[in-house]
């Protein structure tokens, strides 16, 4: 990939039509590599997301002695080494921009008998890791962070982890998953209780690979010392990537779009519920189950959206989709209010502030708050916004062009490839008047 930051430019107007299949689910792709590496036998993965974040996870496990074939057109074969078969990496594991890789690997590596160091790019090194490190220390792990609980992380080898009963102070699938992965290596039970539901891909995949996981309401538990058995994993299309098209088709008159084979995990459906409450015309077709995950085709037609107070219970179920939802709110009639989403301030960027700045640059009345935003919807002009290297910010503002009165230019979009390689090409084919300049990342 070029070092020149990519610029995305969108001309106003247009509609989204036809059929689109967005890339594979990033969360499931990460976990397929990690758990496939720990399984006994060969795990075959189809629909794998060949984005930079997931490729960083592959590179990390190759550095720990795991043979991984591919990816080639979404196909990956992982020659599992068993729960205790990882080898010490010779160098620090560079995870690029992937917070998921770092947090989950921190838990997985906490129980290994060897030392390891996790690092990443400048953006990842600014993200807080203390909320993972602290409960791991309660399990007996030695995890050292840089100033402020930030990467790089130095993890000292141990065989002495013990299970804990931990109540998450903030809903986080990544922290939950890190503790469950550490629990594979712990004596006794590891239990995690959530204050609100978060994505449960780790629990589902552990069960699919033969590891016993006990779930009761907001609590999930497992006993250390078990083993995983290889199996085929089919990765559905990522609802977080589909979110941009759900919003774009909702706000662009004349749109009628079918999004194919989208994962509809019940812990990820906040985007659907919130858009429907705003008046979106969304229907679910061909509902089915693939590899333990519910999958649907989603049809979305243009509609007149109206502002809402976003239900607090839906916030954890849509946490990655709020950049797109902020654009929907800007295009809606009336006021939209989001609270309880302070998690957005510690993503790849401060998504509350960066989205507010960008919307304001386009003439939208957007007021950031400590844990959310207040947006007065209506007309939107053209202008220039800075995505601050955040892939979801860049794609959200690209879809804003469908409602804007002028050209939108989005800077620093090179990281779009972390989650959605081919975004510009796929969006253009669906009807977005979009071009990319100065980089391959878009």
Secondary structure, 3 states (H helix, E strand, C coil): CCCCCCEEEECCCCCCEEEECCCECHHHHHHHHHHHHHEEEEEEEECCCCCHHHHHHHHHHHHCCCEEEEEECCEEEEEEECCCCCCCCCCCEECCCCHHHHHHHHHHHHCCCCCEEEECCCCHHHCECHHHHHHHHHCCCEEEEEHHHEEEEEEECCCCCECCEEECCCCCHHHHHHHHHHHCCCECEEEEECCCCCCCHHHHHHHHCCCCCEEECCEEEEECCCCEECCCEECCECHHHHHHHHHHHHHCCCCEEEEEEEECCCCCCHHHHHHHHCCCEEEEEEEEEECCEEEEEEEEECCCCECCECCHHHHHHHHHHHHHHHHHHHHCECEEEECCCHHHHHCCCCHHHHHHHHHHHCCCEEEEECCEEEEECCCCCCEEEECCCCHHHHHHHHHHCCCCCCCEEEECCHHHHHCCCCHHHHHHHHCCCEEEECCCCC
